[in-house]
Structures are given as C-alpha cells and as structure tokens.
C-alpha cells in the first residue's frame, strides 16, 4: 500500500548534535547510529526507530530525538540509527523488509554491548513504529514497546496476533497522516487480546509531527516508562 506523507519539513530535524557518530555493520554495509551508554551494566536497553526514509525520516527527527532522550533520562542505554540509504547508512530503501533487517542488526549490536541488561524495549515513530512492532514479534527477549503514531491506516498490523509484550500506543488526535480512529481500532484489538498489557493514549490537538506537543509526548513516554519499570508492590 502506498505511504502518502506530506513533503519533508525542516522542523522535523535536530542538527548539530555533539553525540559522536557510531557505525554498525548491517546487512547492506554501514549503519549510522547514535548511542548513549548508561552507567550501570544492568541498565535496561532501548532501540529507537525513525519515520519513513522516502519522506525525510531520519534518526535526527525531533520526535525520534525526544524519544531517545526520554529513555536516556529514564536510565536506559539507548541506540537510534538510520535505516539503509539514510544519512551515512549504506544501501537503498527496501519497502520494510530490509529496514526490519537493519533493526535486527542494530538490536544485535546493542545486546552485544549489554549482555546483562535488565530489560529490552523497542520504540518507533510512524513507519518506525511499524518496523518496531514487526521486530517485537520476532525477538522474544523484547519486554516492552512504545509505538508513536503507528500507521494503522497505511500498513497491515494483523501480524500482532497476539501481541507478545505489553506496551504503549501514543497518537495525536489531529494527525493528518496516521488517522486516530484507525489507531484506536488497532488499540482496541490489541487490548482485547487475552493476557496483554496494552495502553492507548491520545495527545489532544497533536498533528503527525507533534508540533507544539513534544513536551506532552515526552511526558507521556517518561510516565509510562516509570510506571512500567516500578517494582511490583
């Protein structure tokens, strides 16, 4: 199905980061990434995935940048990366299959650096949410997820049958690309599955780029992480 996004917008990128470049070996060669290592060797890990590469999506998108740093502040070791053909990552866009392979390679690298990690999370925004949920189905060691604007009106999410992990779906009510009623239907389907701990949360007035709503997005993510990681009473 064709992915119809508006033209790329400069507001979506964060430039001038002082974080050093990291290169990971991927299926098509070099994968460009950014990485934060937590102080504890047992800190949880998180992998963050960016929106559609053919419509300006990169690991420096503002939403991705905010997701990354929400996990940093929550005490995680975190990796974000560019899919093939984006930035300095080698290869060309492969309609999802290749990007899923890139994500698996990035997760392999992150796990190799943190063999004693207490938990493993994945998160993605828009197209990256679709890829992250596919990775979730293939990697039983993933404990939880955060899916921001999962494109339920554009891609098929029926592979989540059932969803193997708990997680959060976040959606803007005024999203003009990923339609909120379709994400709500996906959430209802997942919440209705036996034994799942899925939460659905909307951000009132937020468009697809969360302009003016990034603080609310970040707060929702950090609150969910804190609640999920709190020791059971």
Buried (B, 14 or more C-beta within 10 A) or exposed (E): EEBEBEEBEEEBBBEEEEEEEBBBEBBBEBBBBBBBBBEEEEBBBBBBBBBBBBBBBBBBBBBBBBBBBBBBEBBBBBBBBBBBBBBEBBBEBBEBEBBBBBBBBBBBBBBEBBEEBBBBBBBBBBBBBBBBBBBBBEBEEBBBBBBBBBBBBBBEBEEBEEBBBBBBBBBBBEBEBBBBEBBBBBBEBBBEEEEBEBBBBBBEEBBBBBBEBBEBBBEBBBEBBEEBBEEEE
